[in-house]
Amino acid sequence: MIPILCRTVPDDAIPDTLARFQETGKTVTALTGHQGLVSWAAFSDDGKRIATASDDGTAKIWNAESGALLLSLLGEVYRVRRAVFSPDSKKVLTASDDRTVRI
């Protein structure tokens, strides 16, 4: 299992949020694109994609190997707390602070 470390970069550094996937202390992939704290990250069952949830009101889908952004899920007004894949990895479920769950 690869531990997922999420942190917000200070304002005087890169104005972005990074989700870093680390294996034995070495950064394997850094995902950049959120404008707020990344509160959750999860791999798809096949390990090919990563879903992230952020305080910026978005969830994003990434290529797990390259770190490329595949899709931004917009439309949330409040923080997105969780983003998880369905068991078949074809859908993403998000939960946010506005008390909604979206598929």
Helices and strands as residue ranges (DSSP letters): E 4-8, E 17-23, E 26-34, E 38-43, E 49-54, E 59-63, E 69-73, E 80-85, E 92-96, E 101-102
